[in-house]
């Protein structure tokens, strides 16, 4: 019943369910390839992220000079230049960039895990045990990544990207199938 209500307002999506199914299958295949070639996927992801930083930084610098009377000119220029420099370093040295990003990921998981653990233990809201479990798992993932350094830097980002692509692909496939099933019932 809830699925029918949630999907009923999606006429445009329903008409494109074949594309959703195809996109989902492609994402599952690409995610599987990324898992099989995690080092390549890591390097490709870092280079892609570097180019994003480069382009975004250049656009921000350009924007800053298009609004010279605004008081935030220096802030935008500095932020844009930092983006360009960071992007340039990631594009030129993707392995070092992967190491840095993986260390940041490990620290983020450990800090986020600790925050969830402390929050669950102190607040004890309904179903707090699930948040505690999530915090313990997140913290453990951070520690596992940290303990595998520097070798993990070569494959962990690619593995996470691959897993994400597979889950996103499955979600699109399942949505497309749900739309087809609902249409058959209508």
C-alpha positions in Angstrom: 0.0 0.0 0.0 2.7 2.5 1.0 4.7 1.7 -2.2 1.7 2.5 -4.4 1.2 5.8 -2.6 4.9 6.7 -2.9 5.1 5.8 -6.6 1.8 7.2 -7.7 3.1 10.8 -8.2 5.9 9.7 -10.5 4.3 9.7 -14.0 7.4 11.0 -15.7 9.6 8.4 -14.0 7.1 5.7 -14.8 7.3 6.6 -18.5 11.1 6.3 -18.4 11.3 3.1 -16.5 13.1 1.3 -19.3 15.8 3.9 -19.2 16.0 3.5 -15.4 16.3 -0.2 -15.8 19.1 0.2 -18.4 20.9 2.8 -16.3 20.7 0.5 -13.2 22.1 -2.4 -15.1 25.0 -0.3 -16.5 25.8 1.1 -13.1 25.8 -2.4 -11.6 28.2 -3.5 -14.4 30.5 -0.5 -13.9 30.5 -0.9 -10.2 31.4 -4.6 -10.6 34.3 -3.6 -12.9 35.4 -1.0 -10.3 35.5 -3.7 -7.7 37.5 -5.9 -10.0 39.9 -3.1 -10.8 39.9 -1.2 -7.5 43.3 0.4 -8.0 42.3 1.7 -11.5 39.0 3.0 -10.1 40.8 4.7 -7.2 43.2 6.5 -9.5 40.4 7.4 -12.0 38.2 8.7 -9.1 41.1 10.9 -7.7 41.8 12.3 -11.1 38.1 13.0 -11.7 37.9 14.7 -8.3 41.0 16.7 -9.1 39.5 18.0 -12.3 36.3 18.9 -10.5 38.4 21.0 -8.0 40.3 22.6 -10.8 37.3 23.6 -12.8 35.3 24.8 -9.7 38.3 26.8 -8.4 38.8 28.5 -11.8 35.1 29.3 -12.0 35.2 30.8 -8.5 38.2 33.0 -9.3 36.4 34.1 -12.5 33.3 34.9 -10.5 35.3 36.8 -7.9 36.7 39.1 -10.5 33.3 39.6 -12.2 32.0 41.1 -8.9 35.0 43.4 -8.0 32.9 45.7 -5.7 31.8 42.9 -3.4 33.6 42.7 -0.1 34.2 39.0 -0.4 36.5 39.3 -3.4 39.6 38.1 -1.5 37.8 35.2 0.1 36.6 34.0 -3.3 40.0 34.4 -5.0 41.8 32.6 -2.2 39.2 29.8 -2.1 39.3 29.4 -5.9 43.1 29.4 -6.0 43.2 26.7 -3.3 40.8 24.7 -5.3 42.9 25.0 -8.5 46.1 24.1 -6.6 44.5 21.1 -4.8 43.0 19.9 -8.1 46.2 20.4 -9.9 48.1 18.3 -7.3 45.5 15.6 -7.4 45.6 15.4 -11.2 49.4 15.3 -11.3 49.9 13.0 -8.3 46.8 10.8 -8.0 48.5 8.1 -5.9 49.5 10.7 -3.3 46.0 12.2 -3.6 44.5 8.8 -2.9 46.7 8.4 0.2 45.6 11.8 1.5 41.9 11.2 0.7 42.0 7.8 2.3 43.5 9.2 5.5 40.8 11.8 5.6 38.2 9.1 5.0 39.6 7.0 7.9 39.6 10.0 10.2 36.1 10.9 9.2 34.8 7.4 9.9 36.5 7.3 13.3 35.3 10.7 14.4 31.7 10.1 13.0 31.6 6.7 14.7 32.7 8.1 18.0 30.1 10.9 17.7 27.3 8.4 17.0 28.5 6.2 19.9 28.5 9.1 22.4 25.2 10.5 21.1 23.5 7.1 21.4 24.8 6.5 24.9 24.1 9.9 26.2 20.7 10.6 24.6 19.1 7.1 24.8 16.3 8.1 22.4 14.0 5.3 21.0 16.0 2.6 19.1 19.3 4.1 20.3 20.8 0.7 20.0 20.8 1.0 16.2 22.7 4.3 16.3 25.1 2.7 18.7 25.6 -0.2 16.4 26.1 2.1 13.4 28.6 4.1 15.4 30.6 1.0 16.3 30.7 -0.2 12.7 31.6 3.2 11.4 34.4 3.6 13.9 35.6 0.0 13.2 35.7 0.8 9.4 37.8 3.9 10.1 40.2 1.9 12.3 40.4 -0.9 9.6 41.3 1.6 6.9 43.8 3.4 9.2 45.6 0.1 10.1 45.8 -0.9 6.4 47.6 2.4 5.4 49.4 3.1 3.2 48.4 0.1 1.1 44.7 0.7 1.5 45.1 4.0 -0.3 45.5 2.2 -3.6 42.2 0.3 -3.5 39.8 1.6 -0.8 38.4 4.5 -2.8 37.9 2.4 -5.8 36.2 -0.3 -3.7 33.9 2.2 -2.1 33.0 3.8 -5.5 32.3 0.3 -6.9 30.1 -0.7 -4.0 28.2 2.6 -4.2 27.7 2.2 -8.0 26.3 -1.3 -7.4 23.9 -0.2 -4.8 22.7 2.9 -6.8 22.3 0.6 -9.8 20.2 -1.9 -7.8 18.1 0.9 -6.5 17.3 2.0 -10.0 16.6 -1.5 -11.2 14.3 -2.1 -8.3 12.5 1.2 -8.9 12.0 0.3 -12.6 10.7 -3.1 -11.7 8.4 -1.7 -9.0 7.0 0.8 -11.6 6.4 -2.1 -14.1 4.7 -4.2 -11.4 2.5 -1.3 -10.3 1.5 -0.6 -13.9 0.5 -4.3 -14.4 -1.7 -4.1 -11.3 -3.4 -0.9 -12.3 
